[in-house]
């Protein structure tokens, strides 16, 4: 499963773990991606969206009983 938001394109970033002794190791910052049933490009389908897009209202969530209209 890809970790990319279909709305804003947010994807994992890389950085470093830095210990107290300043030992540096690579790490990965993953976005909080959720599978949401939403209206996207005029159709109702399940999309992968980050929580920031869901919270800000960039997507229109659709209840389960509603089909494409």
Residue pairs with C-beta under 8 A, 6 or more apart in sequence:
1 48
2 48
3 11
3 12
3 30
3 31
3 33
4 10
4 11
4 33
4 48
5 11
5 31
5 33
5 48
5 49
5 50
5 53
6 40
6 47
6 48
6 49
7 47
7 49
7 50
7 53
7 58
7 59
8 50
8 52
8 53
8 58
10 31
10 50
10 52
11 31
12 28
12 29
12 30
12 31
13 28
13 29
14 26
14 27
14 28
14 29
15 26
15 27
15 28
15 29
16 24
16 25
16 26
16 27
17 24
17 25
17 26
17 27
18 24
31 50
32 50
32 51
33 48
33 49
33 50
34 48
34 49
34 50
34 51
34 54
35 46
35 47
35 48
36 46
36 47
36 48
36 49
36 54
36 59
36 61
37 44
37 45
37 46
37 61
37 62
37 64
38 44
38 45
38 46
38 47
38 49
38 59
38 60
38 61
38 62
39 59
39 60
39 62
40 47
40 59
43 68
44 62
44 66
44 67
44 68
47 59
49 58
49 59
53 59
54 61
